[in-house]
Amino acid sequence: MHAVSEKAVDEPTLADLLDLEEIDRDLYRANLVFDDPLPLYGGQVAAQALAAAGRTVAEDRLPHSLHGYFLRPGDATRPTIFHVDRDRDGGSYSARRVVAVQNGEVIFNMSASFHRREEGVDREAHPERPEGDPEQLPGGGMPRLFSMQGALPRQPYPDGQWPTRFWARCKLELPDNPLIHACVLTYLSDISSGVAAFGNEEASASSSLDHAVWFHRPGRLDDWVHMDLVPQSVAGGRGWYTGTVRTRDGVLLASLAQECLFRNRRR
């Protein structure tokens, strides 16, 4: 294998993060490295895994769902290798599995399914228009996220550890490539935690365990989207929440669900 230098930049962008190097058939490397005192952000490795899987399917097939497991803490100062298995290519659907490796160990795995777009019924059981104009709301930081801007509406759980409802958009002008927008949505989808609303002085949410996203409709992530995370359950050291991602007009782009650690604080 030929030697390739790691890519370290002073101010990384989301475009740098999704720029994967193809080192062999179905084998990709994310060369962007940077200093981060915390473990590798889960949304980053999930977005890169989806980008790798998407490179192996026909252009007319877009992701409709992904299911991932976070197995070990990643390291932002090391490149990540992604190996894609082409499980099946059917008449309308393509199934892929992706394993992310650092230092010879698996840190994340993902199953992703891609679908050739079909025309048909387009309805939603509970349509909802998000509250507030993101351009008029107080800015909300997007900690650890490159090239993302946030805005904070009224919070349903004002005493929670972190916001569970917010607006976000990518500050870069993204290409007209639905796969890239799906990867940016995936990057965003792991931020904050719905079960932050259950946190208190005794216990709190922490690392993600498993994560799922269902992509219902294509949308642009360089325009504002509204993310709403809803706590559902905390038990046995784990918390589970669901969430939605909508456009300014209330169109449901994606739904998500995540389970994370929820443990008593160390004293």
Salt bridges, closest charged atoms under 4 A:
ASP16 OD1 - LYS7 NZ 3.23
ASP19 OD2 - LYS7 NZ 3.93
GLU21 OE2 - HIS2 NE2 3.88
GLU21 OE1 - ARG29 NE 3.29
ASP26 OD2 - ARG25 NH1 3.04
ASP26 OD1 - ARG86 NH2 2.75
ASP36 OD2 - ARG144 NH2 2.97
ASP85 OD1 - HIS83 ND1 3.81
ASP85 OD2 - ARG97 NH2 3.75
ASP87 OD2 - ARG97 NE 2.69
ASP89 OD1 - ARG96 NH2 3.03
GLU105 OE1 - ARG72 NE 3.65
GLU118 OE2 - HIS115 NE2 2.97
ASP122 OD1 - ARG217 NH2 2.74
GLU124 OE2 - ARG246 NH2 2.59
GLU131 OE1 - ARG154 NH2 2.87
GLU135 OE2 - ARG248 NH2 3.27
ASP176 OD1 - ARG220 NH1 2.61
GLU202 OE1 - ARG267 NH2 2.65
ASP222 OD2 - ARG220 NH2 2.85
ASP223 OD1 - ARG248 NE 3.27
ASP228 OD1 - ARG165 NE 3.25
ASP249 OD1 - ARG129 NH2 3.65
GLU259 OE2 - ARG238 NE 2.78
